Amino acid sequence: MPAPKTRLIVRTVLGLILACCSLAAPAPPAGAARTAASAPAAACPTAGLGAFFDGALPGRLRDDHVPGAVVSVVSHGRTIFAKGYGSADVERGVAFDPAKSLVRIASITKVFTWTAVMQQVELGRLDLDTDVNRYLTAFKVPSVRGRPVTLRTLMNHTAGFEGQVVGTGARTSGGVPSLEDHLAHHMPALIRPPGEISAYSNYGAALAGHIVSRVSGEPYDRYVQSHLFAPLAMNRSTATEPVPAPLARDLARSYDSDARPPRRIPFTFDVMPPDGSVSTTATDMAHFMIAHLDGGRFGTRAVLKPETAARMHERSYAADPRLGGYAHGFMDRTINGHRVLMHDGSWEGFQSQMILVPGCDLGLFISTNGTGGVDTVTAVGRFFFDQFVPASAKPAQASSQPSPTPPTLRAEAAPRGGFYKPARHNESTVEKLLVLLGPARLKVDGDGTVRFKGETWRPQGNGFYTRADGRDHLVFLAGPEGRRYVATDGPAYQLMGAAETLPVNLGVLLVFVLAALSALAVPLARLRRRPRSSAWRIARSLAASALALGLAFLVLLFVQVLGDTSEFLYGVPFSFRALLVLPVVVVVMTACASFYTVKAWRGSGAGLTARVHQIGLLTGLLALTWFAWQWNLGL
């Protein structure tokens, strides 16, 4: 079983990768592209909110080992419910207060960033479809296949950046470089052309926030304070890290739910503030939700013009019109037949979710302060919808405009089995190893039923599949250059090449391990018979030693990966960087062993068995070399 910190990091990574897919639900009718002007549904019932949360939250918090939670619900321009449950700070015995307790909302910060982008679009300073390099001076973002990264692709998470988690946190403010420096020197590789498929990107949101700062002339935290928090009367909110002194005492603490009792997690700085730095209260979040439900207005103040707010809420991307997608940074879903705009966030131990139902003029914000809150938020959110957002008699209204489906993708009628990796994955650094550790196998039954991610998906015709519980949907897509995808209402997945799959890599490692074990015979053979050629003896010794060193590397690698990985959030630890020197040494030794083997092949006095064995040893070393190269392990 992984160490507690490892489980914590796994939960955090999953929260980042699977952002907002927990409430994936029935998609709109085929061909529908939803807008903010969804047909008004029958008024959603809101009576009994207090009884509902009083009955649903305390038990879930206890079962999921979460100290506390805070909730706010808005409707028709006002906060209709707000309450705290459990402890905001266990050590000090502070209870959660919806108006006072600050929580770190992590990736929900992105919605503030996207709102800021739309403010600058409204002012004419930004254009969503212009190359972002127009707004950058210190560094440039490369194009792929002649297609530039734009603000629209950043909002849709379709810019093509690879996934990146290592090095996204810092322990102290001293470990946080300027946003411009970090973006310039830690740009993830672009692994596909912009606009092809959605793959959630923290870097992309941070880049958008930096662009807002560039064109406005204000640092990100100051901009958000002046242009969003202040007009929305969000007086207990900040995007500054660490939280300023007047608010810091009321910042809730977060906890590792896997520890018994739950262990406090220290404050962790986000090195890319526009993607996750906001700390706020449930009451302040209610103001933000009201503004987005009321055309950008809160009371007598406005952060967006009604037409800009309506544009922001229009769907801007879908891998297939029958699936969930994005609406200029909001995650665009349909739940119980209602169109929903939503986002969630996960950082430290905080798990938060914001859900807007424009057709009901209803908004929900919920945040918990334990890693187990992933389960709490998911369960309570579903119960909330079933009770207060009942199934609509008619589906969310479709736009008369064609769905913004990527022109480079086409739906495939026939399912394609195999191993799939998240579309959000890494290819250029050691993080690529996560692809090997977490593949998802897709199987197709004889009747066309698909089995994927532990779920059963039944064919509905025309290449469209519905999960057995009706809460998610799936489509197979073909892209350029032979790329194949499976897209759901939430994340998308990419078909893995054979060389990336677990069975192939286990086979390669088996070749190496067998060769390494057989290398034990080399010193025994030398005791029985000493070869005449010194070059042959060197070749044999080098090969055996390289195999022993390679075996030690693999053992240490698996100990590192399966042990405490919490340090990776702050960067690649020195111990791991040192470990990656070993494959380089093994390759050098392999090259030398190969040279001496060729040099001594004739006249070595070695028998046929020894010669075949030496070839086997070198084959094992080549297998390890390929494995290290394939997964960016020092090579």
C-alpha positions, 0 to 999 in steps of 0.5 A: 500500500502506498505511503500516506503522502503518496496517496495524498499526491495521487488524490491531488493529481487525480483531482487536477486531471479529472477536474469536474468530470465527477458530475458528468451526466446526460449529454444534449441531443445529437447535434445540439450546441448549447448556449447560455440562452437555455430555455427557462425550465420550471423553477427548481425547488429550493425549499428544504435546503437546510434540512438537506445539507444538515442530513447529507453532509455530516455523515459524509464528512464522518465517513470520508474522514474530512474535518469540515465543509462549507456551502452556499446556494444562490437563486434569483439574485440572492444567497438563499442558503449558506452554512458551515459544517465541522471544523475549519481548523481542528487544532484551534477548534475553529468551526467553519463559518460561510461568511468568515472561513476562507478556503483555497478554491484551487482551479476554480480560480481559473473562472476568475481568470477567464472572466478577466480575459473577457473583461479585456476582450470587452475593452478591445485589448484582447482578441480570442482568436489572435496568436497569443504571441501578439501579447507576449514579449519576454518569450514566445509560444511556438506554433504547431503545424502552422496553427498558433495558440490563441486565447480561445484554445487556452480557454478550451484547454485545446492549446496542445500543451502536455500535462505537467504536475512536477514543480507546480508547488512551492513551500515558501514565497521565496520558491515562487519566481515571477509569473513571467519567468516561470512561464518562460522557463517551464513551458510544457511541450506542445504535443499536438496542434492547437484546437485538436482535443481538450487536455486540461492545462494549468499552464494554459490558464496561467498564460492567460492570466499573464496576458491579462496582466500584460495588457492591463499593466496590473499584477494578476492578484491586484487586477483580480482584487480591483476588477472582480473582488471589489465590484462584487463585494467579495471583501474576504477574498484574495488571489495573493499568496501567502494570504494577507495578514487581515485574512490569514487567521481565518484561512481554513486548514486542510488535512490528509484524510488517509492519516488517522487522525487526519493530518494537517497539510502545510500551506503550499504556494501555487507557482502559477497564481492565475491557475489556482491561487484564490482563497475566498469564503462561501459567501463571497463565492455566492456573489460571484455566482450571482454575477454570472447568473445575472448577466455579469451584475451583482447589485448595482455593480457589473463585472461584464456587460450582459452581452459579454457574459452571454458570449462567455457562457456560449459553448466554445468547444466540444470534441463531439456535439453529443458530449459535454464540452467547454464554454469559454473556460466553464465546463459545459455539461447537462445534468438531469436535462439541465444545462450546467456551467461548472468548475472544480478545484483540488489543492492541498487537502481542499476539494471544491466545486462551483455549479451554475444552472442558468435555466433555474437561476441556481448556483451551488458552491461547496468546499471541503478541507480533507483529501477525502472530500473528493468523495464527499463533494461528488456524492453530495453534488449528485444528491443535490441535483436529484432533489433540487434540480429534478429531471427536465421534461425537455432537454437543454435548448440547442443553439441554432449555430453549428457545434464548435467541433474540431474540424480535424476530428471525425467520429468513428462508428466502430469502437477500437479496443486497446490501451488508452492514456489521458489526453492530458499526459506528459511526453518530454520529461520523467512525468511520462512514466505516469502513462505507463503506471496508469493506462486504461484498457478498453474492451469491446464485447461481441454485442458492441458493449464497451468496457472502459475505466471500470464501467460498462458503456452501451451503444446507442447507435451512430458511434455514441455510447452511454454509461450504464448509469446514464451519467456519462457518454463516450465517442470514438474519434479519429484525428490527424497523423493516426491519432485515435481518441475516446472522448467522454463528457469529461476528459478524453483519452488517447490510444497508446502505441504498442511501445507504450503499453504495459504488456510490451514494457513488462516483456522488455523488462523481463528480457533485461531481468533474465539477462541480469540474473544470468549474469551471475554465471559470469564470475562462476565461469571465470573461476572454472576457466579463465579466457585467454583474451583480456579483451574478452574478460573485460567485455564479460565483466563490463556486461555483467557489471552494467546489468547489476547496476541496471538491476539496482536502478530498476529496484530503486526506481520502483521504490521511489515511485511506489514510495513517498512522492510528495516531494515531486510537487516542488520539483524533481528531488535531488535523490531522483536526479541522482538516480537518473545518472545510473542509466547513463552509466549503464549505457556507457558501460554497454557501449564499452562492453559491445566494443570489447565484445567485437574486438575479442570475438575472434581469438577469445578462446570462448566457447559457443555457450559463452558467446551466446550468453554474451549476446544475451547479456548485451540484448538485456542491456539494450532492452534496459536502454530502450526502456530508459529512453522510452520513459525519459529516464536520464536518456 
